[in-house]
């Protein structure tokens, strides 16, 4: 293995799950799934296995050897499951606690000790990413992110067209480096952009400088410390280049109760190997 390749991954699984807690009339959820939804526990949503098992399998398949779960202070369920129930053979696992829900940049800071100065990939705990995208990202020489093609997201995920505007669009220059992030673009903005339109699904490769930037940013209009702001600070303050890896595959998104039956069908027969 190339010693430059990244072997560490951080999974953000500390969110309160506000959208998942909100009842939306979905009638196909089991009693266990309803309990998980009421708790906002997206990562541990039960299918044949907890959703996070599939996320971890994809990371292991991509070559990651050390994984850190950033959890809430009340994350005893996740800790107990991976320490006492699910045997881990393909990677080592650590836990970090986000003390309070203050945004994705604040959650990233919780993993600083785990990173220990090494590069690491960071993803959401409620998204299932294509293994090939994770594998390609971790082999980059510097920092980067995966840009998921909008048309592929529409055709290869559970994300409907009306939800696409909820995801950030990433802009890249002629060298393929990130040169802008458009948060929650309007349909008119999307229509004005040249193809391919690349979406950020919070799939990043960072080095130690991201922590300095996470500390430097101000609260967003939503009252959170947000990772895109930290990335843009890193680009500006540290002259950091983030290569955008284009991906023609979709991401499976488990954000709300209506996603549960769709994801259940998509995961049917999928193997878990931890």
Buried (B, 14 or more C-beta within 10 A) or exposed (E): EEEEBBBBBBBBBBBEBEBBBEEEEBEEBEEEBBEBBEBBBBBBBBBEBBBBBBBBBBBBBBBBBBBBBBBBEEBEBBBEBBEEEBEEEBBEBBBBBBEEBBBBBBBBBBBBEBBEEEBBBBBBBBBBBBBBBBBBBBBBEEBBBBBBBBEBBBEBBBBEEEBBBEBBBBBBEEEBBBBEBBBEBEEEEBEEBEEBBBBBBBBBBBBEBBBEBBBBBEEBEEEBBBBBBBBBBBBEEBEBBBBBBBBBBBBBBBBBBBBBBBBBEBBEEBEBEB
